[in-house]
């Protein structure tokens, strides 16, 4: 029962709401609110990566596993630090971070390092950095901030959707220019997902996707020769088994040879005898499947799926629009990483050069993903903070 604005326990509802929403700026108090189970799962996934990269290095921490763990240690500290940052500060930083990501994408086209026919890296302080990975995080932050500010009630106005559409299109076009079709597609899907989650109307979604089936031939005609070759190889890998089809054929052989229980750790024939290409990066899951078999592969996929679902639950539990969209964007980024890489090595989609997060060797993907997990933890730590000016419907 309620009487004179009091609830059953004698507290004013407004006071209880204020206490719950009042931010606690003490670092230790915020540190205790971090979802440490999720952090443990992230560390467990990095441990799987260490074991796989140790095997890829021929039973040695060099040259892959050791440096990867150093990066992870740095990324873990960064993740915890970012988790303590308030949403207000993150919203203020979203524009500079987005502009920095676009600037880096522009620089990579002018002075980028060429690798395998594409300009995707720039040298920063003696290290190679891939700006397209950072651009995904910058876009998630920017879109979450934009949709937080305009609110759901204004999503019905098409003019309100033009700026975020341009914000999404800009990094997509810059990444396509590198060229990097796989990452550009992931960026576009992340943006589209956030549009939908922000409350985009059904008729607006249909209006956007309606032309896509008719654009397939046009898109294919503008692909680079090596991208067309990847599609042709995907459809008919046996036509060039020692050339374009070599990678996927060897990947399927390695996965098949693993059987139910695998050939044993450090005893995978395709991986240890160097038949398997890019075994430390794009095809690291193939190493796992060959040595640990179907059971080991399913265990890793289950761990990846748990992290994705955990990220989605964090987004759902957030009581403010910014946290929901931020959590969803990071979880979707991680999901697309996993889905594209696993589908690629199994031959379900064309090979696209997308790593398996926290398992594949690479600094850019590792650090940007850890930064993204930090944003996800920030959404969890500050999940009870309300959007300014919104009504508290949950307690009615």
Buried (B, 14 or more C-beta within 10 A) or exposed (E): EEEEEEBEEEEEBEEEBEEEBEBEEEEEEBEEBBBEEBBEBBEBBBBBBBBBBBBBBEEEBEBBBBBBBEBBEBBBEBBBBBBBBBBEEBBEBBBEBBEBBBEBBBEBBEEBBEEEEBBBBBEEEEEBBBBBBBBBBBBBBBBBBBBBEBBEEEBEEEEBBEEBBEBBEBBBEBBBBBBBBBBBBBBBBBBBBBBBBBBBBEEBEEEBEEEEEEEEEEEEEEBEEEBEBBBBBBEEBEEBEEEBBBBBBBBBBBBEBBEEEBBEBEEBBBBBEEBBBBBBBBBBBBBBBBBBBBEBBEBBBEBBEBBBEBBBBBBEBBBBBBBBBBBBBBBBBBBBBBBBBBBBBBBEBBBBBBBBBBBBBBBBBBBBBBBBBBBBBBBBBBBBBBBEEEEEEEEE
